[in-house]
Amino acid sequence: MPFLGRSASMSIGAVRLALKMDVPICFCVVTRDKNNTNHRLVIEKPFELTKTTNTSKDITDNLVQVTNVMGKYVSKFPQEYMWFYKIWKYSKQSTVVILSDGKIGHERQSQSVVRMLAKALAQRNIKLDSNVIKIVYKSKAASKTHSFLSSIIPAWISQGHLDYLKMFLTPDSYLKVVQAKADFVVSCGSSVAGLNYHFAKDHCAKAIAVLRPGISSLSVFDSVILPLHDKPNFKSTPKNVVFTKGSPNLITKEYLQEQSERLLNRYSHLKSKMRFKIGVFIGGDSANVYLSIKQMRVFVNQIKDIARQMNADILLTTSRRTPKSIESLLFRELKKDKHCPLMIQANQEDVPEAVGGMMGLSDLLIVSGDSLSMISEAASSGKKTIVFKPMGREILIKDSNKHESFAIKLHDKGYIFSTDVKHIGQTISNIIMSKIQTRKLDDNKVIFEALKHVI
């Protein structure tokens, strides 16, 4: 039954009895005055019930009238009814809010978790609606200050008082947060982890974090999903923490098929290209690693040579992090090359299906090793995958090993081939000649089981 914007359970006894006895229904409600010293009894005008030969429909139609009036009073006097009447809180409909820090990779990881959450709820015949809220802080200082405060202040203190967020969030972001309703809250990344904790507590919702939640304690979340590359040194693993081999992602056989069809509809000339396809995914600079012009010149020469030798097609996309200098280099070298029927510049073109579509259409994937989430997506595709090493920043060489060690671990376990740009061509030749197939990375079952415990 629709009630307060969602589907809810309602008692039908009164309506069924009124229809049977052919009598009207009087809706009565008791409210308190402003001082909570007196009670006021309100008796609504009698409902003239609709009665036909279809009893089941009559019950539903008449119950809608009653619940509309009830909804009016609950909205007007929430303190009187929200916590005492529970039957209508049990719903076949749930809502999840994704708190996004604006990073596409993080948002896609959150979406993959939501997909598994929807699957788990579907087993209980519960439909899940999702809402993505982009969190924008007024400044970096505001972001860091809020992260710190949210880690030391218990959420029960801010419960019912989220207006404090005005100090930290932009007006638009603040309004979206306070107007949202949630049964589950999902976030990815440290900058929104603290907000996840406080927002979920305010709604009595389940809080789910992906990646390490910064300085926030792991114990405040109902579930924390940690890729092994993000693993802290635990003496013993907390019960609410689940480890995955790679970053959570949306890649499945069905997803790749759907995205491939969308990409073909957008670029219809690809339908006639029946040659072996090499999908190339170029990232960009991050805090600890980067792609250099010199490195990318070597890469371009390697990929062009092997495409000519194999008479293969190159499908290439950059990312929003790709430096303009590298995009320009790739454009000059590949845009008019007959072996490159598709090149997407992410900073200039918005093609949502680019990644999934190209992975679905390609026979072999090449990924720059600067993005852990992109490596995970490629390894999850079931396609032969090569990851080439980015350049490491010497001043942070210890931290930059995170990317290299992740690629090496996946290489050792057979999920990808890890190499440098000088050996891209030879690696492709070896894979094709020896008919080598990489293993498919799949963390969905682990995430699914963890979320079943949450709900």
C-alpha positions as CSV (number, residue, x, y, z in Angstrom):
1,M,0.0,0.0,0.0
2,P,1.5,3.5,-0.9
3,F,2.2,5.4,2.3
4,L,4.5,8.4,2.9
5,G,6.2,7.9,-0.5
6,R,6.8,4.1,-0.2
7,S,5.1,0.8,-0.1
8,A,4.0,-0.3,3.4
9,S,2.0,-2.9,5.2
10,M,-1.4,-1.9,6.5
11,S,-4.1,-3.6,8.5
12,I,-7.3,-4.2,6.5
13,G,-9.5,-5.4,9.3
14,A,-11.5,-2.2,9.8
15,V,-12.2,-1.7,6.1
16,R,-13.1,-5.4,5.6
17,L,-15.5,-5.2,8.5
18,A,-17.1,-1.9,7.4
19,L,-17.7,-3.3,3.9
20,K,-19.2,-6.5,5.4
21,M,-21.5,-4.6,7.7
22,D,-22.2,-1.9,5.1
23,V,-21.3,0.9,7.4
24,P,-19.1,4.0,7.0
25,I,-15.7,4.5,8.7
26,C,-14.9,7.4,11.0
27,F,-11.2,8.1,11.3
28,C,-10.2,9.4,14.7
29,V,-6.9,10.7,16.0
30,V,-5.6,12.0,19.3
31,T,-3.0,14.7,19.3
32,R,-1.3,16.7,22.1
33,D,-1.3,20.5,22.4
34,K,1.9,22.5,22.1
35,N,2.6,22.2,25.9
36,N,2.0,18.5,25.9
37,T,-0.5,19.0,28.8
38,N,-3.8,18.3,27.0
39,H,-5.0,15.9,24.4
40,R,-7.2,16.8,21.5
41,L,-9.6,14.3,19.9
42,V,-10.2,14.8,16.2
43,I,-13.0,12.9,14.4
44,E,-12.9,13.1,10.6
45,K,-16.1,13.0,8.5
46,P,-17.3,9.5,7.9
47,F,-15.9,7.8,4.7
48,E,-18.5,6.8,2.3
49,L,-17.0,3.5,1.2
50,T,-16.8,2.3,-2.4
51,K,-18.5,-1.0,-2.7
52,T,-18.7,-3.1,-5.9
53,T,-18.7,-6.8,-6.6
54,N,-14.9,-6.9,-6.5
55,T,-14.2,-7.2,-2.7
56,S,-10.4,-7.3,-3.1
57,K,-10.4,-4.1,-5.1
58,D,-12.8,-2.4,-2.8
59,I,-10.6,-3.1,0.2
60,T,-7.6,-1.6,-1.6
61,D,-9.5,1.5,-2.9
62,N,-11.0,2.3,0.5
63,L,-7.8,1.7,2.4
64,V,-6.1,4.2,0.2
65,Q,-8.5,6.9,1.4
66,V,-7.8,6.0,5.0
67,T,-4.1,5.9,4.7
68,N,-4.0,9.3,2.9
69,V,-5.6,10.8,6.0
70,M,-3.3,8.9,8.3
71,G,-0.3,10.1,6.3
72,K,-1.5,13.7,6.7
73,Y,-1.5,13.4,10.5
74,V,1.8,11.5,10.7
75,S,3.4,14.3,8.6
76,K,1.8,17.0,10.8
77,F,2.6,15.3,14.2
78,P,5.6,13.0,13.5
79,Q,6.6,13.0,17.2
80,E,3.2,11.5,18.1
81,Y,3.2,8.6,15.6
82,M,6.6,7.9,14.1
83,W,7.9,5.7,16.9
84,F,4.8,4.1,18.3
85,Y,3.0,2.6,15.3
86,K,5.2,0.1,13.6
87,I,3.1,-2.0,11.2
88,W,3.5,0.4,8.3
89,K,7.2,0.5,8.7
90,Y,7.6,-3.0,7.4
91,S,7.8,-2.5,3.7
92,K,8.7,-4.4,0.5
93,Q,10.6,-1.3,-0.6
94,S,14.0,0.0,0.7
95,T,16.1,2.9,-0.3
96,V,19.9,3.2,-0.5
97,V,21.8,6.5,-0.6
98,I,25.2,6.6,-2.3
99,L,27.4,9.4,-0.9
100,S,29.7,10.1,-3.8
101,D,33.0,12.1,-3.4
102,G,32.8,12.9,-7.1
103,K,35.4,10.4,-8.2
104,I,34.0,8.2,-11.0
105,G,36.0,5.1,-9.9
106,H,34.7,5.4,-6.3
107,E,31.1,5.9,-7.5
108,R,31.3,2.8,-9.7
109,Q,32.6,0.8,-6.7
110,S,29.6,2.0,-4.6
111,Q,27.2,1.1,-7.4
112,S,28.6,-2.4,-7.6
113,V,28.0,-2.8,-3.9
114,V,24.4,-1.5,-4.4
115,R,23.9,-4.0,-7.1
116,M,24.8,-6.9,-4.8
117,L,22.6,-5.3,-2.0
118,A,19.6,-5.2,-4.4
119,K,20.2,-8.9,-5.2
120,A,20.3,-9.8,-1.6
121,L,17.1,-7.9,-0.8
122,A,15.4,-9.4,-3.8
123,Q,15.7,-12.8,-2.1
124,R,13.3,-11.4,0.5
125,N,11.1,-9.9,-2.2
126,I,12.2,-6.3,-1.3
127,K,12.7,-3.8,-4.0
128,L,15.7,-1.4,-3.7
129,D,15.6,2.2,-4.9
130,S,18.9,4.1,-5.1
131,N,19.8,7.8,-4.8
132,V,23.2,9.2,-5.6
133,I,24.2,12.4,-3.8
134,K,27.4,14.1,-4.8
135,I,29.1,15.5,-1.6
136,V,30.7,18.8,-2.2
137,Y,32.6,20.5,0.7
138,K,33.0,24.2,0.8
139,S,36.8,23.8,0.8
140,K,39.5,21.2,1.4
141,A,39.8,22.6,5.0
142,A,36.1,22.0,5.5
143,S,36.4,18.4,4.2
144,K,39.4,17.6,6.5
145,T,37.8,19.3,9.5
146,H,34.5,17.4,9.1
147,S,36.4,14.1,8.7
148,F,38.3,14.8,11.9
149,L,35.2,15.8,13.9
150,S,33.0,13.0,12.6
151,S,35.7,10.5,13.7
152,I,35.8,11.7,17.4
153,I,32.2,12.8,17.9
154,P,29.7,10.0,18.5
155,A,26.9,10.0,15.9
156,W,24.2,10.0,18.6
157,I,25.2,13.6,19.4
158,S,24.4,14.8,15.9
159,Q,21.3,12.6,15.5
160,G,18.4,14.8,14.6
161,H,20.7,17.8,14.2
162,L,22.2,17.4,10.7
163,D,21.9,21.1,10.2
164,Y,25.5,21.4,11.5
165,L,26.5,20.2,8.0
166,K,25.7,23.8,6.8
167,M,29.2,24.7,8.1
168,F,30.9,22.2,5.8
169,L,28.9,21.5,2.7
170,T,27.9,23.7,-0.2
171,P,24.2,24.8,0.0
172,D,23.1,22.5,-2.8
173,S,24.9,19.5,-1.4
174,Y,23.5,20.2,2.1
175,L,19.9,20.3,0.9
176,K,20.3,17.0,-1.0
177,V,21.6,15.4,2.2
178,V,19.0,16.6,4.6
179,Q,16.1,15.9,2.2
180,A,17.2,12.3,1.5
181,K,15.8,9.3,3.2
182,A,17.7,6.0,3.6
183,D,17.6,2.5,4.9
184,F,21.1,1.8,3.7
185,V,24.0,4.2,3.1
186,V,27.0,3.3,0.9
187,S,30.2,5.4,0.4
188,C,33.6,4.8,-1.1
189,G,36.7,6.8,0.0
190,S,37.8,8.5,3.2
191,S,36.4,12.0,2.6
192,V,32.8,10.8,2.8
193,A,33.2,8.0,5.3
194,G,32.5,10.2,8.3
195,L,29.4,11.6,6.7
196,N,28.2,8.1,6.0
197,Y,28.5,7.2,9.7
198,H,26.6,10.2,10.9
199,F,24.0,10.3,8.1
200,A,23.2,6.5,8.6
201,K,22.9,6.9,12.3
202,D,20.5,9.8,11.9
203,H,18.2,7.6,9.7
204,C,18.7,4.4,11.7
205,A,20.1,3.0,8.5
206,K,22.8,0.5,7.8
207,A,26.2,2.1,7.0
208,I,28.4,0.3,4.4
209,A,31.9,1.6,3.5
210,V,34.1,0.7,0.6
211,L,37.9,1.1,1.1
212,R,39.5,2.3,4.3
213,P,37.3,4.9,5.9
214,G,40.2,7.3,6.7
215,I,40.5,8.1,10.3
216,S,37.0,6.9,11.1
217,S,36.9,3.7,13.1
218,L,36.0,0.5,11.2
219,S,33.7,-0.5,14.1
220,V,31.1,2.2,13.5
221,F,30.1,0.7,10.1
222,D,27.8,-2.3,9.6
223,S,30.1,-3.5,6.9
224,V,33.5,-2.5,5.5
225,I,34.6,-3.8,2.1
226,L,38.3,-3.7,1.8
227,P,40.3,-4.7,-1.3
228,L,43.5,-6.5,-0.4
229,H,45.6,-3.6,-1.8
230,D,43.9,-1.4,0.9
231,K,44.4,-3.9,3.7
232,P,45.5,-2.5,7.1
233,N,47.6,-4.6,9.4
234,F,45.0,-6.3,11.6
235,K,46.0,-8.6,14.5
236,S,42.6,-10.1,14.0
237,T,40.1,-9.3,11.3
238,P,37.0,-7.4,12.6
239,K,33.7,-9.3,12.0
240,N,32.3,-6.4,10.0
241,V,35.2,-6.4,7.5
242,V,35.3,-8.4,4.3
243,F,38.3,-8.6,2.0
244,T,38.2,-8.7,-1.8
245,K,41.0,-9.5,-4.3
246,G,40.3,-6.4,-6.3
247,S,38.2,-3.2,-6.2
248,P,34.4,-3.8,-6.3
249,N,33.1,-3.2,-9.8
250,L,30.1,-3.5,-12.1
251,I,31.7,-5.9,-14.6
252,T,29.6,-9.0,-15.4
253,K,28.9,-10.9,-18.6
254,E,25.4,-9.2,-18.8
255,Y,26.8,-5.8,-18.1
256,L,29.4,-6.1,-20.8
257,Q,26.8,-7.3,-23.3
258,E,24.5,-4.4,-22.5
259,Q,27.3,-1.8,-22.7
260,S,28.6,-3.3,-26.0
261,E,25.2,-2.9,-27.6
262,R,25.0,0.7,-26.5
263,L,28.5,1.4,-27.8
264,L,27.6,-0.2,-31.2
265,N,24.5,1.9,-31.4
266,R,26.5,5.1,-30.8
267,Y,29.4,4.1,-33.2
268,S,27.6,2.0,-35.8
269,H,30.7,1.7,-38.0
270,L,32.2,-0.7,-35.4
271,K,29.5,-3.3,-36.4
272,S,31.4,-4.0,-39.7
273,K,34.8,-4.4,-37.9
274,M,35.3,-8.1,-37.5
275,R,39.0,-8.1,-36.9
276,F,40.7,-9.0,-33.6
277,K,40.2,-6.1,-31.2
278,I,42.6,-4.7,-28.7
279,G,40.9,-2.5,-26.0
280,V,43.2,0.1,-24.6
281,F,42.4,2.0,-21.4
282,I,44.7,4.9,-20.5
283,G,44.5,6.6,-17.1
284,G,46.6,9.4,-15.9
285,D,48.4,11.0,-13.0
286,S,47.6,10.2,-9.3
287,A,49.3,11.1,-6.0
288,N,52.0,8.4,-6.3
289,V,52.3,7.4,-9.9
290,Y,52.0,9.1,-13.4
291,L,52.3,8.4,-17.1
292,S,55.2,10.2,-18.9
293,I,55.3,11.5,-22.5
294,K,58.4,9.4,-23.1
295,Q,56.7,6.3,-21.8
296,M,53.6,6.8,-23.8
297,R,55.6,7.4,-27.1
298,V,57.1,3.9,-26.6
299,F,53.6,2.5,-25.8
300,V,52.1,4.1,-29.0
301,N,54.8,2.6,-31.2
302,Q,54.4,-0.8,-29.6
303,I,50.7,-0.9,-30.0
304,K,50.7,0.4,-33.6
305,D,53.3,-2.1,-34.6
306,I,51.5,-5.1,-33.1
307,A,48.2,-4.0,-34.6
308,R,49.8,-3.9,-38.1
309,Q,51.4,-7.2,-37.6
310,M,48.2,-8.9,-36.5
311,N,45.9,-6.8,-38.7
312,A,44.0,-6.0,-35.5
313,D,41.8,-3.0,-34.5
314,I,42.6,-0.7,-31.6
315,L,39.7,0.6,-29.4
316,L,41.1,3.3,-27.1
317,T,39.7,5.5,-24.4
318,T,41.4,7.9,-22.0
319,S,40.1,8.9,-18.6
320,R,39.4,12.3,-17.1
321,R,42.7,12.1,-15.3
322,T,44.7,11.8,-18.5
323,P,46.9,14.8,-19.0
324,K,46.2,16.9,-22.1
325,S,49.8,16.4,-23.4
326,I,49.2,12.6,-23.5
327,E,45.7,13.0,-25.0
328,S,47.3,15.1,-27.7
329,L,50.0,12.6,-28.4
330,L,47.5,9.7,-28.7
331,F,45.2,11.8,-30.9
332,R,48.1,12.7,-33.3
333,E,49.3,9.1,-33.6
334,L,46.1,7.1,-33.6
335,K,43.1,9.2,-34.5
336,K,43.6,8.7,-38.3
337,D,45.3,5.3,-38.1
338,K,43.3,2.8,-40.1
339,H,43.9,0.3,-37.3
340,C,42.2,2.5,-34.7
341,P,38.5,2.8,-35.6
342,L,37.6,4.2,-32.2
343,M,39.4,6.7,-29.9
344,I,37.5,8.4,-27.1
345,Q,38.9,11.4,-25.3
346,A,37.2,11.3,-21.9
347,N,37.9,15.0,-21.2
348,Q,36.1,16.0,-24.4
349,E,33.5,13.3,-24.9
350,D,30.9,11.9,-22.4
351,V,30.4,8.3,-23.4
352,P,29.1,6.4,-20.3
353,E,29.3,3.1,-22.0
354,A,32.9,3.5,-23.2
355,V,34.6,1.3,-20.6
356,G,32.0,-1.5,-20.5
357,G,31.4,-1.5,-24.2
358,M,35.0,-1.6,-25.2
359,M,35.7,-4.4,-22.8
360,G,32.8,-6.3,-24.2
361,L,33.8,-5.9,-27.8
362,S,37.6,-6.5,-27.3
363,D,39.5,-9.8,-27.4
364,L,42.4,-8.5,-25.4
365,L,42.7,-5.6,-22.9
366,I,45.6,-3.3,-22.1
367,V,45.3,-1.1,-19.0
368,S,47.7,1.5,-17.6
369,G,48.6,0.5,-14.1
370,D,47.8,3.9,-12.4
371,S,44.2,3.0,-11.6
372,L,43.5,0.1,-9.2
373,S,39.8,0.1,-10.0
374,M,40.5,0.0,-13.8
375,I,42.8,-2.9,-13.3
376,S,40.1,-4.7,-11.3
377,E,37.5,-4.0,-13.9
378,A,39.6,-5.4,-16.7
379,A,40.6,-8.5,-14.7
380,S,36.9,-9.1,-13.9
381,S,35.9,-9.0,-17.6
382,G,37.2,-12.5,-18.3
383,K,39.3,-11.1,-21.2
384,K,43.0,-11.5,-21.7
385,T,44.4,-8.6,-19.7
386,I,47.8,-6.8,-19.8
387,V,48.7,-4.1,-17.3
388,F,51.7,-1.9,-18.0
389,K,53.6,-0.2,-15.2
390,P,53.2,3.5,-14.6
391,M,56.1,5.7,-13.5
392,G,56.6,6.1,-9.7
393,R,57.2,9.4,-8.0
394,E,60.6,9.0,-6.3
395,I,59.6,11.2,-3.3
396,L,56.8,8.8,-2.5
397,I,58.4,5.6,-3.8
398,K,57.3,3.5,-0.8
399,D,53.6,4.4,-1.3
400,S,53.8,4.2,-5.1
401,N,54.6,0.5,-4.8
402,K,51.0,-0.1,-3.9
403,H,50.1,0.0,-7.6
404,E,53.0,-2.2,-8.7
405,S,52.5,-4.7,-5.9
406,F,48.8,-5.0,-6.7
407,A,49.5,-5.7,-10.3
408,I,52.3,-8.2,-9.4
409,K,49.9,-10.1,-7.1
410,L,47.2,-10.4,-9.7
411,H,49.9,-11.4,-12.2
412,D,51.2,-14.2,-9.9
413,K,47.7,-15.5,-9.5
414,G,47.0,-15.6,-13.2
415,Y,44.4,-12.8,-13.4
416,I,46.5,-10.4,-15.5
417,F,49.9,-10.1,-17.3
418,S,52.1,-7.3,-15.8
419,T,54.8,-5.8,-18.0
420,D,56.4,-2.5,-19.0
421,V,55.7,-0.5,-22.1
422,K,58.8,-1.8,-23.9
423,H,57.5,-5.3,-23.9
424,I,53.8,-4.7,-24.7
425,G,54.1,-6.0,-28.3
426,Q,56.0,-9.2,-27.3
427,T,53.6,-9.9,-24.5
428,I,50.6,-9.7,-26.8
429,S,52.4,-12.0,-29.3
430,N,53.2,-14.5,-26.6
431,I,49.6,-14.6,-25.4
432,I,48.1,-15.1,-28.9
433,M,50.7,-17.6,-30.1
434,S,50.6,-19.7,-26.9
435,K,46.8,-19.3,-26.6
436,I,47.1,-18.2,-22.9
437,Q,44.0,-17.2,-21.1
438,T,44.0,-15.2,-17.9
439,R,41.7,-16.1,-15.0
440,K,38.6,-14.1,-14.3
441,L,38.5,-12.0,-11.1
442,D,35.2,-12.3,-9.3
443,D,34.5,-10.8,-5.8
444,N,30.8,-10.6,-6.2
445,K,30.0,-13.8,-4.1
446,V,32.1,-12.5,-1.2
447,I,30.4,-9.1,-1.2
448,F,27.0,-10.7,-1.6
449,E,27.4,-12.9,1.4
450,A,28.7,-10.0,3.5
451,L,25.6,-7.9,2.6
452,K,23.3,-10.8,3.4
453,H,24.5,-10.6,7.0
454,V,24.0,-6.8,7.0
455,I,20.3,-6.9,6.0
